[in-house]
Amino acid sequence: MNIFLIIAYVVSAVSGSTLIKLGGLSVGSVYSFTIPWINLRLSVMSLFGILFYGISFFLYIILLNRFDLSFISPLTIGLVYLLLMLTAVVFFNESFTIIKTIGCVLILVGVLIIAATNK
């Protein structure tokens, strides 16, 4: 059950960030929502991103109540970061340099060490 909560959190956080970014790129589209007093235009995709990000917030609260903070925070931050790097390359054609690759490997090693020490 707990692993599914972690996966749900990571997927919803990554989906939220990705949809907000995609929505920001399509602000000029017909389907947008304007908040005039702060001069902010949000596309429907951005609104869905905010929804997913909100879901991830509530899942994170549940995770914080079930796990030690020193375990769950680095684990989820690392996993979200790794998946966001992947989505940045796939969806936004961002560069993936050797330095970023080394950083991702180090993060992955750290996540695995943290996950192994929580048994």
C-alpha positions in Angstrom: 0.0 0.0 0.0 2.8 2.5 0.9 4.7 1.9 -2.3 1.5 2.8 -4.2 1.2 6.0 -2.3 4.8 6.9 -3.1 4.2 6.1 -6.8 1.0 8.1 -6.9 2.7 11.0 -5.3 5.6 11.0 -7.7 3.4 10.6 -10.7 1.0 13.3 -9.7 3.8 15.8 -8.8 5.6 15.1 -12.1 2.3 15.3 -14.1 1.4 18.6 -12.3 4.7 20.2 -13.1 4.7 19.0 -16.7 1.2 20.1 -17.4 1.8 23.5 -15.9 4.9 23.9 -18.1 3.0 22.6 -21.2 0.1 25.0 -20.4 2.4 27.9 -20.0 3.7 27.2 -23.5 0.1 27.3 -24.9 -1.2 30.4 -23.1 -2.1 32.0 -26.4 -4.6 29.2 -27.1 -8.4 29.7 -27.2 -8.9 27.9 -24.0 -7.4 30.1 -21.4 -8.5 31.5 -18.1 -7.5 35.1 -17.1 -7.1 36.4 -13.6 -7.0 40.2 -14.3 -6.0 41.6 -10.9 -2.7 39.7 -11.0 -2.3 39.7 -14.8 -2.1 35.9 -15.1 -3.4 33.8 -17.9 -3.8 30.1 -17.4 -4.6 27.5 -20.1 -6.9 24.6 -19.3 -3.7 22.4 -19.4 -2.2 24.6 -16.6 -5.4 24.2 -14.6 -5.1 20.4 -14.8 -1.5 20.7 -13.8 -2.5 22.7 -10.7 -5.1 20.0 -9.9 -2.5 17.3 -10.2 -0.1 19.3 -8.1 -2.8 19.8 -5.5 -3.4 16.0 -5.4 0.3 15.5 -4.9 0.3 17.9 -2.0 -2.4 15.8 -0.2 -0.6 12.6 -1.0 2.6 14.1 0.5 0.8 14.9 3.7 -0.3 11.2 4.0 3.3 10.1 3.2 4.7 12.5 5.9 2.3 10.9 8.4 3.4 7.3 7.5 7.1 7.7 7.1 10.1 9.4 8.8 10.7 12.8 7.3 14.4 11.9 6.9 13.4 9.0 4.7 10.4 10.1 2.6 11.6 13.6 1.8 14.9 12.7 0.1 13.3 9.7 -1.6 10.4 11.5 -3.1 12.4 14.6 -4.1 15.0 12.4 -5.8 12.4 10.4 -7.7 10.5 13.5 -8.8 13.7 15.2 -9.9 14.8 12.2 -12.0 11.4 11.9 -13.7 11.2 15.6 -14.3 14.6 15.4 -16.0 13.2 12.7 -18.2 10.1 14.6 -19.1 12.1 17.8 -19.8 14.1 15.9 -22.4 11.2 14.1 -23.9 8.5 16.8 -23.9 10.5 20.0 -24.0 13.6 18.9 -26.0 15.9 20.1 -23.2 19.5 19.1 -23.4 20.8 16.1 -21.4 24.5 16.7 -20.9 27.1 14.5 -19.3 27.0 16.6 -16.2 23.3 16.1 -15.8 23.8 12.4 -16.4 26.3 12.1 -13.7 24.0 14.1 -11.4 21.1 11.8 -12.1 23.2 8.7 -11.4 24.3 10.2 -8.1 20.7 11.0 -7.2 19.6 7.5 -8.1 22.4 6.0 -6.0 21.3 8.2 -3.1 17.7 7.2 -3.5 18.6 3.6 -3.5 20.7 3.9 -0.4 17.9 5.7 1.4 15.4 3.2 0.3 17.7 0.3 1.4 18.2 1.8 4.9 14.5 2.0 5.7 14.0 -1.7 6.0 
